[in-house]
Amino acid sequence: DGVTEVLAHRSDNLRDKFIEIPCSEDYDSHKRFEGCTPRKCGRGVTDAVITREEAERIRRIAERGLSLGGSDGGASILDLHSGALSLGKHFVNLYRYFGDKIQDIFTEEDFVLYRDVRQRIQQRIAQVFGISSSSMYLTKPTFFSRMNSTEAKTTHDEYWHPHVDKVTYGSFDYTSLLYLSDYSEDFGGGRFVFMDADSNKTVEPRAGRVSFFTSGSENLHRVEKVQWGTRFAITISFTCDPEHGIGDPVLG
């Protein structure tokens, strides 16, 4: 992999770390939205937006939801918006599949916490990139992920390939990840890697840490394979295009 620099160690407690990088041309092939479409690009890490205690509460939401299913391979997802849940080698719609039983698994407080956390992350991204948070919209897919060292059974389990979010999901303009477990304590491997021409820059997950970045080719990235343990995170993504906006998930 050549040279690797650590952008954020698990032991760091970062108020705000931001690195500006030139924007790629990816945004030019999409409709631009004044006051939102990135003109300043880069990546940031903060441990000051979500507390560890909140991250633990959110992880419990993920654990309860994923206990209903889970992939046969090493990567399971739970999307509270669409209801997508990994089950074996496929996905089911949680809300249709489990119906009213959902009320026994999630509470209204879970969804309130989820929304609150999403709003705080959205505000921080807006602040750092100098845009108005009301011009950003939550977009899909926004999902919990649970990764372990089980061998991949389908392409959905192969989470480690390098990719660009704007290319993979056209609607993404800003991507964020909220980590819900600790690198080297809860799992090994599984670091987040920005792949730059001159070196790789890694973020070591810790519960409550938010990593966020503009979604274009300026932030080509991948996740290392998890070697042991279980890694929980939630990907929360934003678009500038109101037509691609989605609402917060609601119970029932």
Salt bridges, closest charged atoms under 4 A:
ASP1 OD2 - ARG222 NH2 2.94
ASP16 OD1 - ARG124 NH1 2.63
ASP28 OD1 - ARG32 NH1 3.21
GLU34 OE1 - ARG39 NH2 3.75
ASP47 OD1 - ARG206 NE 3.98
ASP47 OD1 - ARG209 NE 2.90
GLU54 OE2 - ARG120 NH2 2.73
GLU63 OE2 - ARG59 NE 3.30
ASP72 OD2 - LYS89 NZ 3.60
ASP110 OD2 - ARG64 NH2 2.38
ASP116 OD2 - ARG120 NH2 2.91
GLU158 OE1 - HIS161 NE2 2.68
ASP165 OD1 - HIS163 NE2 3.27
ASP165 OD1 - HIS221 NE2 3.38
ASP173 OD1 - LYS166 NZ 3.02
ASP182 OD2 - ARG52 NH2 2.53
GLU185 OE1 - ARG10 NH1 2.87
ASP196 OD2 - ARG43 NH1 2.90
ASP196 OD2 - LYS201 NZ 2.93
ASP198 OD1 - LYS201 NZ 3.61
GLU204 OE1 - HIS9 ND1 3.98
GLU224 OE2 - ARG191 NH2 2.82
ASP241 OD2 - HIS244 NE2 3.88
ASP248 OD2 - ARG118 NH2 2.53
